[in-house]
Amino acid sequence: MTDQQKTLPLQGIRVLDVSQVMAGPFACMLLGDLGADVIKVEPPTGDQTRSSMGFKLKGDDSLGFLNMNRNKRSIVLDLKSEADRQIFLALAKTADVIVENYRPGVVRKLGIDYDTVSQINPGIIYASISGFGQTGPWSARPGFDLMAQAASGIMSITGHPDGPPAKSGGPLADIGCSLFAVYGILSAYIGRQATGKGQFIDASLYEAGLSFAVWDICDYWGTGVVPDRIGTANRMAAPYQAVRASDGYFVLGANNDRLYRRLCDTIGRPELIEHPDYRTNALRMSNRTALIAELEETLTQKTRDEWVEKLLEAGIPAGSILDYAEALGNPQAQARDMVMPIQHPVEGEVKNIGFPVKLRGTPQQVRRHPPLLDEHRAEILQELGLATGREAADV
């Protein structure tokens, strides 16, 4: 049986993607990759990511949009219009999941909120993604990744001690919230199998950021000391960070006594094993700056690739710090299909980031290209039994 003949895990599930930019669209794309029928409900101007997320190729859609919206169909609905709202509600009757990321309170004003939809579809699983959640004094704040990283504490611990706060280079809160939303959606779907009832899911970028800070928060709770910035180092072990070689930096992780002893032997510094300042992990943590300086006296005598090869041969975790050209172009990324060309009716072949997890029995598939704006209007309305784009008399 070929991959195209296999039933995907979420085949038969319909998802309405009423979200824009990143957290919601990325979550819905993951569901689409696993077989769900994802219908992207867009405003008349389209998902703002179509025009605002980076480089464009031939058409109107950005590469950012093209990398977060495969395996979806598109229909434009002006939800401020009663006719289009009725079309949305007709779609909602047929859906298993709705994902939206309007600011809290907006969907209620539009008349497409969970309470409204659940009256016509009690089994609906309705996920609302926001910056700070649907309740609490910050719930109305704008929900951007930067604000969530700042408010959750992530920026306070990111960067070097002598520098300003920094945000994570990647959109940690956005993508983290996507993953937690998918976790909630799939859990609710499994629960519905037994009860027949759907439920409301409240996911926020802020709580995703807090959840990712488990080591730092536990350190704070344990010591009563607010964590500060420590660069690439780790709060629980040393040496476990980026270190300097003759031609740049690489990372190593000798985060227990056994690996530390092996590291010292491998780089020809056995005297550091029983050094009174470095004998235990606690001592190495207290004297981390001096320890790294000692190690770098030796490490700067060879290139990063020479050290990485030598350390890996000795069983010590190590790796070069790669830029994106190197990260995407190396044999491991190629072996794991992490650069995935897909066909698009306007762009031709366009690169997508590959599937981040592999299912052996029912591997994910690219069944649909990222949709053109309103591309699937006719077929979606036909499925609903509606004759034209703006008529909802039969809903």
Secondary structure, DSSP 8 states (H G I E B T S, - for coil): --GGGS--TTTT-EEEEE--TTHHHHHHHHHHHTT-EEEEEE-TT--THHHHSS-B-SSSSBHHHHTT--SEEEEE--TTSHHHHHHHHHHHHH-SEEEE-S-TTHHHHHT-SHHHHHHH-TT-EEEEEESS-SSSTTTTS---HHHHHHHTTHHHHSS-TTS-----SS-HHHHHHHHHHHHHHHHHHHHHHHH---EEEEEEHHHHHHHHTHHHHHHHHHHS------TT--SS-SSEEEEEETTEEEEEE--SHHHHHHHHHHTT-GGGTS-TTTSSHHHHHHTHHHHHHHHHHHHTTS-HHHHHHHHHHTT--EEE---HHHHHHSHHHHHTT-EEEEEETTTEEEEEE--SS--SSS-----S----TTTTHHHHHHHHT-SSTT--TT-
